């Protein structure tokens, strides 16, 4: 990033095509620098970085790392390991099946970014560099050295496109800028990984268990971050660290393994999710867990409508609302005009059925429209639902929903004698109210995943995808487009209603203002759609991860305040620019880039 | 109704040769003031390959769309095996008429096999609940569908590429896949809209053999094409459509020899025959230009 500021046509610039680094340090020194820098960074995390405990996380202790130091430590370990792997050290080669150089660069970037973020935020928050202890200086120097060393590693420079001398200087500038950008991208590129060797089944399953355990650990750490700085550091480390693992080829090997054992992976993921409340000492973060799960489940339901059938629905949150209201009205709330208290299973059925009816009622007239028109009309219906719920208060209309006050004091569930409002002790672990609902919600999520997987990989799922791909051709192949789209709409609606029935109990109160089109707090229609697009359309894990991120980021970064929606917009634009297929790309989309590769063995029909 | 593999050889519902499969009577299609197709009659008998030719803009594709329910004809009616066709394209497919498109319309992000499986939609019944509950009936139907789809891919020669994405196939194979997808709906009549457009002579010959093989399965074929050699090799009967009206219909020799057809393609001679002076002038100009230009006549043959 530094030497490229010189004009590329000066003779000192390295010849294109010849491998060389971004930084003018001999490669062997650079490699040593990166590896040693990583190792020294590890050591420095055991030193004190600042003298006062004013900075959160207590970075004043010699002897063990705390707070952000742990994240830097992880980055340092990654850097050192990839550095050693790039030397071809025996026993570490499995770490980098796609070549260690790209991974080493990203690992060093992880360490550098996290360490410098920490050091800078200490200096800025406490008011000056004087607040740094020697450890702080050491980590800054070692991580910078590691990063520069990694940048010195050679790579294949791309050939610049020829310049048209008649162009304006602005065109020249654009041309050079784009060449610099491709050079930087080439510097961070890596090869394609070798396929995973056939291992004994139990080894592969053990690896999957380890991957899931790692996932659970990362998620639990992220959800449990107590202050803004730690969460930002977590995002930096997780983001760049994930990129490092991807460059090393470990991610694609992992997805190859999981696709070999899809059912085991899905079951294992649910077990890992069910273990989450046991990692928590209080109910504080289980609250976040259950809200994330509600949001993610609804996003997954929306993925049937948007990702499979390609129907852009901007009013989807209304179905969640219908389910929640229906369940709330029959669950013994004092505000309910019915005054009945059905058991939970009946409330669930009523909630899902009400959403289904609502979905068909909205879908029947609107699904004759295509594309943008459908989006606008569904947006309208979503708002109509909210305003209607606001007005059914006995003054403006019949008394049904208690207007803007909503239906309050919905009693806690009591299933088979298990009181969801109370704490339970299971094997020494305390399972609080929200953890109870977390388990219940997990079952609902499992149902939605099952429906998504099975319907996606069937005659009806293929018809959905066909309609999305080319509606005219699908009709000519004998698919009753309207009927198939209506089924997708109705299925999506009733799955959202299902989640709504639990949501009503979790939140105690159902008000119209929970079901906005766009707002700072998920779930709302805009965030649901964003979760699907961000995570990856047509996949199962995509919307789950997208929803988790979209819920955690606004929740943890309270300092953003009024700029939350702005930051959200910027993030979406950046994502669409650099990774339009979403975080977890659909395997269909991945296949596009491997046309020369041999026929893929298994293509999950839902692409997940 | 299951997914039994019918039409492998002689279909049970395959009608005896000579029986009318498609009967279009007085089909007229108007878009506002424009009459794209005017009073066209056409019959296709079983076991027959019928060609439909005409200059660009003659209304061939519009006529096709009238036959497949994409358009509802303003006047006239279309009967398939004696029954008037329903006005929805998916019902027409269910009735037994399958089609391909002039500009290939595959489901490009689905695999080759999935494309053919989509074609089997009308011949299978499994709905949403069956898919979610996955009873034995679902697995049986799915396996039968896959088997039939693989058979069809074998038939068109794409079995080895079953798991490839449709978009990654070369052009000629995409055309073949479109035919396989259409055949998957077990049609009694197959409509091909310019099946050899953009193909080289070799690929055209393969397509010709494929169409003959389809005919031998007992499926009647109606084909639009600009490649005259292809049409006259292939078709038992050819109808010529000019400016929305059927000009002539008959076997290859009749159509090829018909003056009106030649006039429609190449233009009429002037009212007054050119005088000697003009002829000499034209000849001189032609001699000059000969080096650069191809011979204009026969242009329709070498596309």
Interface residues (C-beta under 8 A of the other chain):
Chain A: X450 X451 X454 X455 X457 X458 X459 X460 X461 X462 X463 X465 X466 X469 X470 X472 X473 X474 X475 X476 X477 X478 X479 X480 X481 X487 X491 X588 X589 X591 X592 X595 X599 X600 X601 X603 X605
Chain B: X68 X70 X88 X89 X90 X93 X94 X98 X99 X101 X105 X106 X107 X108 X109 X110 X111 X114 X117 X118 X119 X120 X121 X122 X124 X126 X127 X128 X130 X131 X132 X134 X138 X141 X142 X145 X161 X162 X163 X164 X165 X167 X168 X181 X182 X185
